[in-house]
Amino acid sequence: MNKSHTHISLSLIYLVASWSLLLWLHFSTEPNIFAHLVAIPSLLLFTGFSAYQIVKKGL
């Protein structure tokens, strides 16, 4: 695999993993301070970073 395909694959893996964890947190845990102030914002940052990398390198 060349560098561009590796980069896009890694970005898509981050995107899928972060959304999977967000959905899991949403449906399986009770609302608490950790989920709302730490986990969900950090997963949203990973989602944004992944989307930025996909747009930067092009799909």
CHARMM internal coordinates of N, CA and C (Angstrom, degrees):
IC EDIT
DIST 1 N 1 CA 1.4448
DIST 1 CA 1 C 1.5182
ANGL 1 N 1 CA 1 C 109.36
DIST 1 C 2 N 1.3135
ANGL 1 CA 1 C 2 N 116.09
DIHE 1 N 1 CA 1 C 2 N 136.73
DIST 2 N 2 CA 1.4523
ANGL 1 C 2 N 2 CA 117.86
DIHE 1 CA 1 C 2 N 2 CA 179.34
DIST 2 CA 2 C 1.5237
ANGL 2 N 2 CA 2 C 110.85
DIHE 1 C 2 N 2 CA 2 C -80.73
DIST 2 C 3 N 1.3098
ANGL 2 CA 2 C 3 N 115.74
DIHE 2 N 2 CA 2 C 3 N 175.94
DIST 3 N 3 CA 1.4654
ANGL 2 C 3 N 3 CA 121.41
DIHE 2 CA 2 C 3 N 3 CA -173.54
DIST 3 CA 3 C 1.5269
ANGL 3 N 3 CA 3 C 112.36
DIHE 2 C 3 N 3 CA 3 C -63.36
DIST 3 C 4 N 1.3299
ANGL 3 CA 3 C 4 N 117.97
DIHE 3 N 3 CA 3 C 4 N -38.98
DIST 4 N 4 CA 1.4630
ANGL 3 C 4 N 4 CA 121.28
DIHE 3 CA 3 C 4 N 4 CA -178.79
DIST 4 CA 4 C 1.5255
ANGL 4 N 4 CA 4 C 111.54
DIHE 3 C 4 N 4 CA 4 C -65.74
DIST 4 C 5 N 1.3326
ANGL 4 CA 4 C 5 N 116.91
DIHE 4 N 4 CA 4 C 5 N -43.28
DIST 5 N 5 CA 1.4643
ANGL 4 C 5 N 5 CA 120.23
DIHE 4 CA 4 C 5 N 5 CA 179.04
DIST 5 CA 5 C 1.5323
ANGL 5 N 5 CA 5 C 110.95
DIHE 4 C 5 N 5 CA 5 C -66.23
DIST 5 C 6 N 1.3115
ANGL 5 CA 5 C 6 N 117.42
DIHE 5 N 5 CA 5 C 6 N -38.45
DIST 6 N 6 CA 1.4541
ANGL 5 C 6 N 6 CA 121.10
DIHE 5 CA 5 C 6 N 6 CA 177.77
DIST 6 CA 6 C 1.5132
ANGL 6 N 6 CA 6 C 110.56
DIHE 5 C 6 N 6 CA 6 C -63.98
DIST 6 C 7 N 1.3052
ANGL 6 CA 6 C 7 N 116.78
DIHE 6 N 6 CA 6 C 7 N -42.94
DIST 7 N 7 CA 1.4572
ANGL 6 C 7 N 7 CA 122.17
DIHE 6 CA 6 C 7 N 7 CA -179.51
DIST 7 CA 7 C 1.5317
ANGL 7 N 7 CA 7 C 110.90
DIHE 6 C 7 N 7 CA 7 C -63.11
DIST 7 C 8 N 1.3179
ANGL 7 CA 7 C 8 N 117.28
DIHE 7 N 7 CA 7 C 8 N -47.02
DIST 8 N 8 CA 1.4627
ANGL 7 C 8 N 8 CA 121.22
DIHE 7 CA 7 C 8 N 8 CA -179.98
DIST 8 CA 8 C 1.5192
ANGL 8 N 8 CA 8 C 110.58
DIHE 7 C 8 N 8 CA 8 C -66.54
DIST 8 C 9 N 1.3155
ANGL 8 CA 8 C 9 N 117.89
DIHE 8 N 8 CA 8 C 9 N -39.42
DIST 9 N 9 CA 1.4665
ANGL 8 C 9 N 9 CA 120.76
DIHE 8 CA 8 C 9 N 9 CA 178.10
DIST 9 CA 9 C 1.5196
ANGL 9 N 9 CA 9 C 111.01
DIHE 8 C 9 N 9 CA 9 C -61.99
DIST 9 C 10 N 1.3126
ANGL 9 CA 9 C 10 N 117.18
DIHE 9 N 9 CA 9 C 10 N -44.49
DIST 10 N 10 CA 1.4562
ANGL 9 C 10 N 10 CA 121.00
DIHE 9 CA 9 C 10 N 10 CA 178.98
DIST 10 CA 10 C 1.5226
ANGL 10 N 10 CA 10 C 111.06
DIHE 9 C 10 N 10 CA 10 C -63.32
DIST 10 C 11 N 1.3149
ANGL 10 CA 10 C 11 N 118.03
DIHE 10 N 10 CA 10 C 11 N -41.42
DIST 11 N 11 CA 1.4609
ANGL 10 C 11 N 11 CA 121.77
DIHE 10 CA 10 C 11 N 11 CA 177.74
DIST 11 CA 11 C 1.5206
ANGL 11 N 11 CA 11 C 111.45
DIHE 10 C 11 N 11 CA 11 C -63.47
DIST 11 C 12 N 1.3137
ANGL 11 CA 11 C 12 N 117.41
DIHE 11 N 11 CA 11 C 12 N -42.81
DIST 12 N 12 CA 1.4628
ANGL 11 C 12 N 12 CA 120.62
DIHE 11 CA 11 C 12 N 12 CA 178.76
DIST 12 CA 12 C 1.5249
ANGL 12 N 12 CA 12 C 111.70
DIHE 11 C 12 N 12 CA 12 C -67.00
DIST 12 C 13 N 1.3261
ANGL 12 CA 12 C 13 N 117.38
DIHE 12 N 12 CA 12 C 13 N -35.12
DIST 13 N 13 CA 1.4672
ANGL 12 C 13 N 13 CA 120.99
DIHE 12 CA 12 C 13 N 13 CA 176.41
DIST 13 CA 13 C 1.5202
ANGL 13 N 13 CA 13 C 110.00
DIHE 12 C 13 N 13 CA 13 C -64.45
DIST 13 C 14 N 1.3385
ANGL 13 CA 13 C 14 N 118.29
DIHE 13 N 13 CA 13 C 14 N -44.65
DIST 14 N 14 CA 1.4691
ANGL 13 C 14 N 14 CA 121.24
DIHE 13 CA 13 C 14 N 14 CA 175.75
DIST 14 CA 14 C 1.5224
ANGL 14 N 14 CA 14 C 110.80
DIHE 13 C 14 N 14 CA 14 C -59.29
DIST 14 C 15 N 1.3223
ANGL 14 CA 14 C 15 N 116.55
DIHE 14 N 14 CA 14 C 15 N -42.71
DIST 15 N 15 CA 1.4583
ANGL 14 C 15 N 15 CA 121.11
DIHE 14 CA 14 C 15 N 15 CA -178.68
DIST 15 CA 15 C 1.5248
ANGL 15 N 15 CA 15 C 111.23
DIHE 14 C 15 N 15 CA 15 C -62.96
DIST 15 C 16 N 1.3131
ANGL 15 CA 15 C 16 N 117.41
DIHE 15 N 15 CA 15 C 16 N -48.00
DIST 16 N 16 CA 1.4595
ANGL 15 C 16 N 16 CA 121.45
DIHE 15 CA 15 C 16 N 16 CA -179.69
DIST 16 CA 16 C 1.5254
ANGL 16 N 16 CA 16 C 111.08
DIHE 15 C 16 N 16 CA 16 C -66.54
DIST 16 C 17 N 1.3194
ANGL 16 CA 16 C 17 N 117.17
DIHE 16 N 16 CA 16 C 17 N -42.23
DIST 17 N 17 CA 1.4691
ANGL 16 C 17 N 17 CA 120.09
DIHE 16 CA 16 C 17 N 17 CA -179.87
DIST 17 CA 17 C 1.5244
ANGL 17 N 17 CA 17 C 111.57
DIHE 16 C 17 N 17 CA 17 C -64.63
DIST 17 C 18 N 1.3180
ANGL 17 CA 17 C 18 N 117.19
DIHE 17 N 17 CA 17 C 18 N -43.33
DIST 18 N 18 CA 1.4580
ANGL 17 C 18 N 18 CA 118.94
DIHE 17 CA 17 C 18 N 18 CA -177.98
DIST 18 CA 18 C 1.5229
ANGL 18 N 18 CA 18 C 111.60
DIHE 17 C 18 N 18 CA 18 C -67.73
DIST 18 C 19 N 1.3355
ANGL 18 CA 18 C 19 N 118.69
DIHE 18 N 18 CA 18 C 19 N -40.72
DIST 19 N 19 CA 1.4615
ANGL 18 C 19 N 19 CA 120.20
DIHE 18 CA 18 C 19 N 19 CA 178.35
DIST 19 CA 19 C 1.5173
ANGL 19 N 19 CA 19 C 111.12
DIHE 18 C 19 N 19 CA 19 C -69.51
DIST 19 C 20 N 1.3146
ANGL 19 CA 19 C 20 N 118.13
DIHE 19 N 19 CA 19 C 20 N -34.76
DIST 20 N 20 CA 1.4680
ANGL 19 C 20 N 20 CA 120.49
DIHE 19 CA 19 C 20 N 20 CA 176.09
DIST 20 CA 20 C 1.5206
ANGL 20 N 20 CA 20 C 110.51
DIHE 19 C 20 N 20 CA 20 C -63.01
DIST 20 C 21 N 1.3260
ANGL 20 CA 20 C 21 N 116.79
DIHE 20 N 20 CA 20 C 21 N -44.34
DIST 21 N 21 CA 1.4596
ANGL 20 C 21 N 21 CA 120.12
DIHE 20 CA 20 C 21 N 21 CA 178.22
DIST 21 CA 21 C 1.5234
ANGL 21 N 21 CA 21 C 112.02
DIHE 20 C 21 N 21 CA 21 C -66.69
DIST 21 C 22 N 1.3334
ANGL 21 CA 21 C 22 N 117.42
DIHE 21 N 21 CA 21 C 22 N -37.51
DIST 22 N 22 CA 1.4604
ANGL 21 C 22 N 22 CA 119.95
DIHE 21 CA 21 C 22 N 22 CA 176.89
DIST 22 CA 22 C 1.5302
ANGL 22 N 22 CA 22 C 111.06
DIHE 21 C 22 N 22 CA 22 C -62.30
DIST 22 C 23 N 1.3187
ANGL 22 CA 22 C 23 N 116.92
DIHE 22 N 22 CA 22 C 23 N -45.74
DIST 23 N 23 CA 1.4606
ANGL 22 C 23 N 23 CA 119.56
DIHE 22 CA 22 C 23 N 23 CA 179.27
DIST 23 CA 23 C 1.5206
ANGL 23 N 23 CA 23 C 111.63
DIHE 22 C 23 N 23 CA 23 C -65.82
DIST 23 C 24 N 1.3195
ANGL 23 CA 23 C 24 N 116.75
DIHE 23 N 23 CA 23 C 24 N -39.25
DIST 24 N 24 CA 1.4632
ANGL 23 C 24 N 24 CA 120.35
DIHE 23 CA 23 C 24 N 24 CA 177.81
DIST 24 CA 24 C 1.5234
ANGL 24 N 24 CA 24 C 110.60
DIHE 23 C 24 N 24 CA 24 C -62.58
DIST 24 C 25 N 1.3267
ANGL 24 CA 24 C 25 N 116.91
DIHE 24 N 24 CA 24 C 25 N -45.27
DIST 25 N 25 CA 1.4683
ANGL 24 C 25 N 25 CA 119.81
DIHE 24 CA 24 C 25 N 25 CA 177.45
DIST 25 CA 25 C 1.5260
ANGL 25 N 25 CA 25 C 111.34
DIHE 24 C 25 N 25 CA 25 C -61.39
DIST 25 C 26 N 1.3042
ANGL 25 CA 25 C 26 N 116.41
DIHE 25 N 25 CA 25 C 26 N -39.81
DIST 26 N 26 CA 1.4607
ANGL 25 C 26 N 26 CA 120.14
DIHE 25 CA 25 C 26 N 26 CA -177.27
DIST 26 CA 26 C 1.5297
ANGL 26 N 26 CA 26 C 111.69
DIHE 25 C 26 N 26 CA 26 C -65.60
DIST 26 C 27 N 1.3192
ANGL 26 CA 26 C 27 N 117.05
DIHE 26 N 26 CA 26 C 27 N -41.72
DIST 27 N 27 CA 1.4579
ANGL 26 C 27 N 27 CA 119.81
DIHE 26 CA 26 C 27 N 27 CA -173.67
DIST 27 CA 27 C 1.5255
ANGL 27 N 27 CA 27 C 114.57
DIHE 26 C 27 N 27 CA 27 C -93.37
DIST 27 C 28 N 1.3135
ANGL 27 CA 27 C 28 N 119.59
DIHE 27 N 27 CA 27 C 28 N -16.30
DIST 28 N 28 CA 1.4578
ANGL 27 C 28 N 28 CA 119.31
DIHE 27 CA 27 C 28 N 28 CA -172.35
DIST 28 CA 28 C 1.5274
ANGL 28 N 28 CA 28 C 115.08
DIHE 27 C 28 N 28 CA 28 C -112.71
DIST 28 C 29 N 1.3057
ANGL 28 CA 28 C 29 N 118.47
DIHE 28 N 28 CA 28 C 29 N -12.80
DIST 29 N 29 CA 1.4605
ANGL 28 C 29 N 29 CA 118.93
DIHE 28 CA 28 C 29 N 29 CA -177.79
DIST 29 CA 29 C 1.5173
ANGL 29 N 29 CA 29 C 111.26
DIHE 28 C 29 N 29 CA 29 C -118.56
DIST 29 C 30 N 1.2997
ANGL 29 CA 29 C 30 N 114.81
DIHE 29 N 29 CA 29 C 30 N 153.34
DIST 30 N 30 CA 1.4526
ANGL 29 C 30 N 30 CA 120.37
DIHE 29 CA 29 C 30 N 30 CA 173.03
DIST 30 CA 30 C 1.5276
ANGL 30 N 30 CA 30 C 107.81
DIHE 29 C 30 N 30 CA 30 C -76.81
DIST 30 C 31 N 1.3111
ANGL 30 CA 30 C 31 N 116.76
DIHE 30 N 30 CA 30 C 31 N 152.85
DIST 31 N 31 CA 1.4727
ANGL 30 C 31 N 31 CA 118.71
DIHE 30 CA 30 C 31 N 31 CA 177.25
DIST 31 CA 31 C 1.5293
ANGL 31 N 31 CA 31 C 111.13
DIHE 30 C 31 N 31 CA 31 C -58.99
DIST 31 C 32 N 1.3082
ANGL 31 CA 31 C 32 N 116.33
DIHE 31 N 31 CA 31 C 32 N 128.03
DIST 32 N 32 CA 1.4591
ANGL 31 C 32 N 32 CA 120.51
DIHE 31 CA 31 C 32 N 32 CA 176.15
DIST 32 CA 32 C 1.5287
ANGL 32 N 32 CA 32 C 109.55
DIHE 31 C 32 N 32 CA 32 C -147.07
DIST 32 C 33 N 1.3011
ANGL 32 CA 32 C 33 N 115.25
DIHE 32 N 32 CA 32 C 33 N 169.08
DIST 33 N 33 CA 1.4628
ANGL 32 C 33 N 33 CA 121.62
DIHE 32 CA 32 C 33 N 33 CA -174.22
DIST 33 CA 33 C 1.5343
ANGL 33 N 33 CA 33 C 112.07
DIHE 32 C 33 N 33 CA 33 C -65.90
DIST 33 C 34 N 1.3360
ANGL 33 CA 33 C 34 N 117.81
DIHE 33 N 33 CA 33 C 34 N -37.45
DIST 34 N 34 CA 1.4621
ANGL 33 C 34 N 34 CA 120.67
DIHE 33 CA 33 C 34 N 34 CA -179.60
DIST 34 CA 34 C 1.5276
ANGL 34 N 34 CA 34 C 111.16
DIHE 33 C 34 N 34 CA 34 C -63.25
DIST 34 C 35 N 1.3197
ANGL 34 CA 34 C 35 N 116.54
DIHE 34 N 34 CA 34 C 35 N -47.52
DIST 35 N 35 CA 1.4670
ANGL 34 C 35 N 35 CA 120.05
DIHE 34 CA 34 C 35 N 35 CA -177.61
DIST 35 CA 35 C 1.5232
ANGL 35 N 35 CA 35 C 110.95
DIHE 34 C 35 N 35 CA 35 C -63.27
DIST 35 C 36 N 1.3308
ANGL 35 CA 35 C 36 N 117.10
DIHE 35 N 35 CA 35 C 36 N -41.95
DIST 36 N 36 CA 1.4609
ANGL 35 C 36 N 36 CA 119.30
DIHE 35 CA 35 C 36 N 36 CA -174.87
DIST 36 CA 36 C 1.5178
ANGL 36 N 36 CA 36 C 113.59
DIHE 35 C 36 N 36 CA 36 C -79.28
DIST 36 C 37 N 1.3131
ANGL 36 CA 36 C 37 N 118.59
DIHE 36 N 36 CA 36 C 37 N -31.49
DIST 37 N 37 CA 1.4631
ANGL 36 C 37 N 37 CA 120.01
DIHE 36 CA 36 C 37 N 37 CA -175.02
DIST 37 CA 37 C 1.5251
ANGL 37 N 37 CA 37 C 114.41
DIHE 36 C 37 N 37 CA 37 C -103.13
DIST 37 C 38 N 1.3300
ANGL 37 CA 37 C 38 N 118.15
DIHE 37 N 37 CA 37 C 38 N -17.96
DIST 38 N 38 CA 1.4666
ANGL 37 C 38 N 38 CA 119.89
DIHE 37 CA 37 C 38 N 38 CA -177.13
DIST 38 CA 38 C 1.5256
ANGL 38 N 38 CA 38 C 111.91
DIHE 37 C 38 N 38 CA 38 C -120.97
DIST 38 C 39 N 1.3097
ANGL 38 CA 38 C 39 N 117.82
DIHE 38 N 38 CA 38 C 39 N -60.27
DIST 39 N 39 CA 1.4655
ANGL 38 C 39 N 39 CA 121.28
DIHE 38 CA 38 C 39 N 39 CA -171.12
DIST 39 CA 39 C 1.5235
ANGL 39 N 39 CA 39 C 112.68
DIHE 38 C 39 N 39 CA 39 C -67.24
DIST 39 C 40 N 1.3071
ANGL 39 CA 39 C 40 N 117.47
DIHE 39 N 39 CA 39 C 40 N -52.70
DIST 40 N 40 CA 1.4642
ANGL 39 C 40 N 40 CA 120.08
DIHE 39 CA 39 C 40 N 40 CA -176.14
DIST 40 CA 40 C 1.5294
ANGL 40 N 40 CA 40 C 111.87
DIHE 39 C 40 N 40 CA 40 C -65.06
DIST 40 C 41 N 1.3477
ANGL 40 CA 40 C 41 N 120.18
DIHE 40 N 40 CA 40 C 41 N -45.63
DIST 41 N 41 CA 1.4760
ANGL 40 C 41 N 41 CA 117.99
DIHE 40 CA 40 C 41 N 41 CA 176.75
DIST 41 CA 41 C 1.5310
ANGL 41 N 41 CA 41 C 113.48
DIHE 40 C 41 N 41 CA 41 C -61.76
DIST 41 C 42 N 1.3303
ANGL 41 CA 41 C 42 N 117.44
DIHE 41 N 41 CA 41 C 42 N -38.09
DIST 42 N 42 CA 1.4669
ANGL 41 C 42 N 42 CA 118.25
DIHE 41 CA 41 C 42 N 42 CA 179.59
DIST 42 CA 42 C 1.5274
ANGL 42 N 42 CA 42 C 111.01
DIHE 41 C 42 N 42 CA 42 C -68.69
DIST 42 C 43 N 1.3235
ANGL 42 CA 42 C 43 N 117.98
DIHE 42 N 42 CA 42 C 43 N -36.74
DIST 43 N 43 CA 1.4607
ANGL 42 C 43 N 43 CA 119.77
DIHE 42 CA 42 C 43 N 43 CA 176.70
DIST 43 CA 43 C 1.5239
ANGL 43 N 43 CA 43 C 111.16
DIHE 42 C 43 N 43 CA 43 C -68.34
DIST 43 C 44 N 1.3209
ANGL 43 CA 43 C 44 N 116.96
DIHE 43 N 43 CA 43 C 44 N -35.32
DIST 44 N 44 CA 1.4608
ANGL 43 C 44 N 44 CA 119.40
DIHE 43 CA 43 C 44 N 44 CA 175.46
DIST 44 CA 44 C 1.5281
ANGL 44 N 44 CA 44 C 111.31
DIHE 43 C 44 N 44 CA 44 C -66.21
DIST 44 C 45 N 1.3346
ANGL 44 CA 44 C 45 N 117.08
DIHE 44 N 44 CA 44 C 45 N -35.82
DIST 45 N 45 CA 1.4645
ANGL 44 C 45 N 45 CA 120.21
DIHE 44 CA 44 C 45 N 45 CA 175.53
DIST 45 CA 45 C 1.5221
ANGL 45 N 45 CA 45 C 111.27
DIHE 44 C 45 N 45 CA 45 C -64.72
DIST 45 C 46 N 1.3401
ANGL 45 CA 45 C 46 N 117.15
DIHE 45 N 45 CA 45 C 46 N -41.32
DIST 46 N 46 CA 1.4644
ANGL 45 C 46 N 46 CA 119.96
DIHE 45 CA 45 C 46 N 46 CA 176.53
DIST 46 CA 46 C 1.5255
ANGL 46 N 46 CA 46 C 110.78
DIHE 45 C 46 N 46 CA 46 C -62.78
DIST 46 C 47 N 1.3326
ANGL 46 CA 46 C 47 N 116.99
DIHE 46 N 46 CA 46 C 47 N -38.80
DIST 47 N 47 CA 1.4573
ANGL 46 C 47 N 47 CA 120.68
DIHE 46 CA 46 C 47 N 47 CA 177.77
DIST 47 CA 47 C 1.5317
ANGL 47 N 47 CA 47 C 110.60
DIHE 46 C 47 N 47 CA 47 C -63.58
DIST 47 C 48 N 1.3225
ANGL 47 CA 47 C 48 N 116.01
DIHE 47 N 47 CA 47 C 48 N -45.24
DIST 48 N 48 CA 1.4568
ANGL 47 C 48 N 48 CA 119.78
DIHE 47 CA 47 C 48 N 48 CA 178.29
DIST 48 CA 48 C 1.5192
ANGL 48 N 48 CA 48 C 112.39
DIHE 47 C 48 N 48 CA 48 C -63.77
DIST 48 C 49 N 1.3211
ANGL 48 CA 48 C 49 N 116.90
DIHE 48 N 48 CA 48 C 49 N -41.11
DIST 49 N 49 CA 1.4677
ANGL 48 C 49 N 49 CA 120.71
DIHE 48 CA 48 C 49 N 49 CA 178.36
DIST 49 CA 49 C 1.5179
ANGL 49 N 49 CA 49 C 110.69
DIHE 48 C 49 N 49 CA 49 C -63.65
DIST 49 C 50 N 1.3213
ANGL 49 CA 49 C 50 N 116.25
DIHE 49 N 49 CA 49 C 50 N -42.15
DIST 50 N 50 CA 1.4601
ANGL 49 C 50 N 50 CA 120.24
DIHE 49 CA 49 C 50 N 50 CA 179.45
DIST 50 CA 50 C 1.5259
ANGL 50 N 50 CA 50 C 110.69
DIHE 49 C 50 N 50 CA 50 C -63.64
DIST 50 C 51 N 1.3211
ANGL 50 CA 50 C 51 N 116.57
DIHE 50 N 50 CA 50 C 51 N -44.89
DIST 51 N 51 CA 1.4688
ANGL 50 C 51 N 51 CA 119.86
DIHE 50 CA 50 C 51 N 51 CA 178.70
DIST 51 CA 51 C 1.5273
ANGL 51 N 51 CA 51 C 110.85
DIHE 50 C 51 N 51 CA 51 C -62.88
DIST 51 C 52 N 1.3251
ANGL 51 CA 51 C 52 N 117.02
DIHE 51 N 51 CA 51 C 52 N -40.00
DIST 52 N 52 CA 1.4593
ANGL 51 C 52 N 52 CA 121.10
DIHE 51 CA 51 C 52 N 52 CA 178.07
DIST 52 CA 52 C 1.5389
ANGL 52 N 52 CA 52 C 110.57
DIHE 51 C 52 N 52 CA 52 C -61.81
DIST 52 C 53 N 1.3119
ANGL 52 CA 52 C 53 N 116.77
DIHE 52 N 52 CA 52 C 53 N -44.22
DIST 53 N 53 CA 1.4629
ANGL 52 C 53 N 53 CA 120.19
DIHE 52 CA 52 C 53 N 53 CA -179.58
DIST 53 CA 53 C 1.5261
ANGL 53 N 53 CA 53 C 111.15
DIHE 52 C 53 N 53 CA 53 C -65.19
DIST 53 C 54 N 1.3201
ANGL 53 CA 53 C 54 N 117.36
DIHE 53 N 53 CA 53 C 54 N -38.07
DIST 54 N 54 CA 1.4638
ANGL 53 C 54 N 54 CA 120.28
DIHE 53 CA 53 C 54 N 54 CA 178.13
DIST 54 CA 54 C 1.5264
ANGL 54 N 54 CA 54 C 110.36
DIHE 53 C 54 N 54 CA 54 C -64.37
DIST 54 C 55 N 1.3280
ANGL 54 CA 54 C 55 N 116.27
DIHE 54 N 54 CA 54 C 55 N -44.68
DIST 55 N 55 CA 1.4682
ANGL 54 C 55 N 55 CA 120.07
DIHE 54 CA 54 C 55 N 55 CA -179.68
DIST 55 CA 55 C 1.5305
ANGL 55 N 55 CA 55 C 110.52
DIHE 54 C 55 N 55 CA 55 C -68.22
DIST 55 C 56 N 1.3212
ANGL 55 CA 55 C 56 N 116.61
DIHE 55 N 55 CA 55 C 56 N -39.42
DIST 56 N 56 CA 1.4685
ANGL 55 C 56 N 56 CA 120.45
DIHE 55 CA 55 C 56 N 56 CA -178.34
DIST 56 CA 56 C 1.5261
ANGL 56 N 56 CA 56 C 112.02
DIHE 55 C 56 N 56 CA 56 C -62.62
DIST 56 C 57 N 1.3035
ANGL 56 CA 56 C 57 N 116.89
DIHE 56 N 56 CA 56 C 57 N -44.81
DIST 57 N 57 CA 1.4646
ANGL 56 C 57 N 57 CA 120.59
DIHE 56 CA 56 C 57 N 57 CA -178.22
DIST 57 CA 57 C 1.5328
ANGL 57 N 57 CA 57 C 112.75
DIHE 56 C 57 N 57 CA 57 C -87.94
DIST 57 C 58 N 1.3051
ANGL 57 CA 57 C 58 N 116.68
DIHE 57 N 57 CA 57 C 58 N -18.53
DIST 58 N 58 CA 1.4686
ANGL 57 C 58 N 58 CA 120.77
DIHE 57 CA 57 C 58 N 58 CA -179.37
DIST 58 CA 58 C 1.5192
ANGL 58 N 58 CA 58 C 110.98
DIHE 57 C 58 N 58 CA 58 C 84.52
DIST 58 C 59 N 1.3080
ANGL 58 CA 58 C 59 N 114.26
DIHE 58 N 58 CA 58 C 59 N 144.08
DIST 59 N 59 CA 1.4678
ANGL 58 C 59 N 59 CA 119.84
DIHE 58 CA 58 C 59 N 59 CA 179.82
DIST 59 CA 59 C 1.4829
ANGL 59 N 59 CA 59 C 108.02
DIHE 58 C 59 N 59 CA 59 C -101.08
END
COOR INIT
IC SEED 1 N 1 CA 1 C
IC BUILD
